[in-house]
Amino acid sequence: INHVEILDNSVVVARLQLRQRIAGNNYITLTGNYGIHNNDFFHLLEGKSLWGGSLGYAYNSIAGPLSATFGMSNRNSHLQFYMNLGFMF
């Protein structure tokens, strides 16, 4: 699931993220997301589901973390790539 998604009025998302330092300032990250969205809050559990996962590498540099991530979700059938330099707010 990307950082910005257009959804209905009500949404619930759960995330599990595992991060392991492999050497010095080098890290690998495995992330899984699951969500449900619907326009009606009282029928949220009957809404459409979202799922996604990613595998990434990060290096703690002087300018902040430099990371590259590959991910997939049920909203897009293509492998997605995301690169980041600095802290996310």
C-alpha positions as CSV (number, residue, x, y, z in Angstrom):
1,I,0.0,0.0,0.0
2,N,1.6,3.3,-1.1
3,H,2.2,6.2,1.2
4,V,-0.8,8.1,-0.3
5,E,-3.9,6.3,-1.4
6,I,-7.4,7.7,-2.2
7,L,-9.9,5.7,-0.2
8,D,-13.5,6.0,1.1
9,N,-14.7,7.9,4.2
10,S,-13.7,5.1,6.7
11,V,-10.6,3.1,6.7
12,V,-8.7,0.8,9.2
13,V,-5.1,-0.3,8.5
14,A,-2.8,-2.7,10.3
15,R,0.9,-2.9,9.7
16,L,3.6,-5.3,10.7
17,Q,7.2,-4.2,10.1
18,L,10.4,-6.2,10.9
19,R,13.7,-4.4,10.6
20,Q,17.1,-6.1,11.1
21,R,20.6,-4.5,11.2
22,I,22.8,-6.6,9.0
23,A,26.1,-4.8,9.5
24,G,27.1,-1.4,10.8
25,N,24.7,1.2,9.3
26,N,22.9,-1.3,6.9
27,Y,19.4,-2.5,7.5
28,I,16.8,-4.7,5.8
29,T,13.1,-4.3,6.3
30,L,10.1,-6.6,5.7
31,T,6.7,-4.9,5.8
32,G,3.1,-6.2,5.6
33,N,-0.1,-4.1,5.5
34,Y,-3.8,-5.0,5.6
35,G,-6.7,-2.6,5.5
36,I,-10.5,-2.4,5.0
37,H,-12.3,0.7,3.6
38,N,-15.9,1.6,3.1
39,N,-18.0,4.8,2.8
40,D,-20.2,3.8,5.7
41,F,-18.4,3.5,9.1
42,F,-21.1,1.2,10.5
43,H,-20.5,-1.3,7.7
44,L,-16.7,-0.9,7.6
45,L,-16.1,-4.7,8.0
46,E,-18.1,-5.3,4.9
47,G,-15.9,-3.0,2.8
48,K,-13.2,-3.7,0.3
49,S,-9.9,-5.1,1.6
50,L,-6.4,-3.9,0.8
51,W,-3.2,-5.8,1.3
52,G,0.4,-5.1,0.5
53,G,4.0,-6.0,1.3
54,S,7.5,-4.7,0.7
55,L,11.1,-5.6,1.1
56,G,13.7,-2.9,1.5
57,Y,17.3,-1.9,2.2
58,A,18.4,1.2,4.2
59,Y,21.7,2.8,5.0
60,N,22.1,5.4,7.7
61,S,24.0,8.2,6.1
62,I,25.1,11.6,7.3
63,A,22.1,13.2,5.4
64,G,19.7,10.7,7.0
65,P,18.5,7.3,6.0
66,L,18.9,6.3,2.4
67,S,16.5,3.6,1.5
68,A,15.2,1.6,-1.5
69,T,12.1,-0.5,-1.3
70,F,10.3,-2.9,-3.6
71,G,6.6,-3.6,-2.9
72,M,3.4,-5.1,-4.2
73,S,-0.3,-4.7,-3.4
74,N,-3.7,-5.9,-4.6
75,R,-4.4,-2.4,-6.0
76,N,-1.6,-2.7,-8.6
77,S,-0.4,-5.8,-10.3
78,H,3.1,-4.4,-11.0
79,L,6.2,-4.4,-8.7
80,Q,6.6,-0.9,-7.2
81,F,9.8,0.8,-6.4
82,Y,10.3,3.6,-3.8
83,M,13.5,5.4,-2.9
84,N,13.9,7.8,0.0
85,L,16.6,10.1,1.3
86,G,16.1,11.6,4.8
87,F,13.5,11.1,7.5
88,M,9.8,10.7,6.6
89,F,7.4,12.9,8.6
